[in-house]
Amino acid sequence: MVRHVILWTLKDEYSGDRKDEIKKAIKEGLEGLKGRIPGLVEIKVNTEPLAGSNCDLMLDSLFEDEAALKGYSVHPAHVEVADGKVRPYTASRVCLNYTV
C-alpha cells in the first residue's frame, strides 16, 4: 500500500468566504474520485487546519501500490479535478508518498 499526502496553501488573494468555497470545491472534487479510479483505496481532504498551521488543506489518500498512484496521477477524472479545482487556486504544494 502507498500513502499519498499533499499539503496546499491557497493563493494570498483569497480570504474568508471565498477561501472556504474553494476548499469545499477541492474537497468535493477529490473525495468524489473514490470508486472511479482503479487502485484508489481511500481519499480524504481535510479543510479545517488548527490555528498555527502553515497550510490551508491536506489530501490524505491510500493506493494499492505505486502503479495505482501513477495511474491516478494521469487518470482523466483526477486531471479534471486538479486542473479545474486545485491548481488555479493554490500557491504552493508539498507532497509525500510512502509505503505503508
C-alpha positions as CSV (number, residue, x, y, z in Angstrom):
1,M,0.0,0.0,0.0
2,V,1.2,3.5,-0.7
3,R,0.0,6.6,1.2
4,H,-0.1,9.9,-0.9
5,V,-0.2,13.1,1.2
6,I,-0.4,16.6,-0.2
7,L,-0.4,19.9,1.7
8,W,-1.6,23.0,-0.2
9,T,-1.6,26.7,0.6
10,L,-4.2,28.8,-1.3
11,K,-3.2,32.0,-3.1
12,D,-3.0,35.1,-0.9
13,E,-5.7,36.8,-2.9
14,Y,-8.3,34.6,-1.4
15,S,-9.7,35.0,2.1
16,G,-12.8,34.5,4.2
17,D,-15.9,33.1,2.4
18,R,-14.1,32.7,-0.9
19,K,-11.4,30.6,0.6
20,D,-14.0,28.4,2.3
21,E,-15.8,28.0,-1.1
22,I,-12.5,27.0,-2.8
23,K,-11.6,24.5,-0.1
24,K,-15.1,22.9,-0.2
25,A,-14.9,22.5,-4.0
26,I,-11.5,20.9,-3.8
27,K,-12.7,18.5,-1.1
28,E,-15.8,17.6,-3.0
29,G,-13.9,17.1,-6.3
30,L,-11.1,15.0,-4.8
31,E,-13.3,12.9,-2.5
32,G,-15.6,12.3,-5.4
33,L,-12.9,10.3,-7.1
34,K,-13.4,7.4,-4.7
35,G,-14.7,4.4,-6.7
36,R,-13.8,6.0,-10.0
37,I,-10.0,5.3,-10.1
38,P,-8.5,1.8,-10.1
39,G,-6.3,1.1,-7.1
40,L,-7.6,4.1,-5.1
41,V,-8.4,2.6,-1.7
42,E,-9.3,5.7,0.3
43,I,-9.2,9.5,-0.1
44,K,-9.9,12.3,2.4
45,V,-9.4,16.0,2.2
46,N,-9.0,18.0,5.5
47,T,-10.1,21.6,5.1
48,E,-10.0,22.7,8.7
49,P,-6.4,23.1,10.0
50,L,-5.8,24.1,13.5
51,A,-4.5,27.5,14.4
52,G,-0.8,27.7,13.9
53,S,-0.8,25.5,10.8
54,N,1.0,26.9,7.8
55,C,-1.1,25.3,5.1
56,D,-4.8,25.5,4.2
57,L,-5.8,21.9,3.3
58,M,-4.5,18.4,3.1
59,L,-5.1,15.4,0.9
60,D,-4.6,12.0,2.5
61,S,-5.1,9.1,0.2
62,L,-4.2,5.4,0.0
63,F,-3.4,3.3,-3.1
64,E,-2.9,-0.4,-3.6
65,D,0.6,0.2,-4.9
66,E,2.9,2.6,-6.7
67,A,1.4,1.6,-10.1
68,A,-2.0,2.7,-8.9
69,L,-0.7,6.0,-7.7
70,K,1.0,6.6,-11.1
71,G,-2.3,5.7,-12.8
72,Y,-4.2,8.1,-10.6
73,S,-1.9,11.0,-11.5
74,V,-2.8,10.7,-15.2
75,H,-6.4,9.5,-14.9
76,P,-8.7,11.9,-16.7
77,A,-11.1,12.2,-13.7
78,H,-8.2,13.2,-11.5
79,V,-6.7,15.6,-14.1
80,E,-10.0,17.3,-14.5
81,V,-10.3,18.0,-10.7
82,A,-6.6,19.0,-10.4
83,D,-6.8,21.4,-13.4
84,G,-10.2,22.8,-12.6
85,K,-10.5,22.9,-8.8
86,V,-7.0,22.7,-7.4
87,R,-4.2,24.2,-9.5
88,P,-5.9,27.5,-10.3
89,Y,-6.3,28.4,-6.6
90,T,-3.2,27.1,-4.9
91,A,0.1,28.9,-4.4
92,S,2.1,26.0,-3.1
93,R,2.1,22.2,-2.9
94,V,4.1,19.8,-0.8
95,C,3.8,16.1,-1.4
96,L,5.0,13.0,0.5
97,N,4.4,9.4,-0.8
98,Y,5.4,6.5,1.3
99,T,4.9,2.7,1.6
100,V,2.7,1.5,4.5
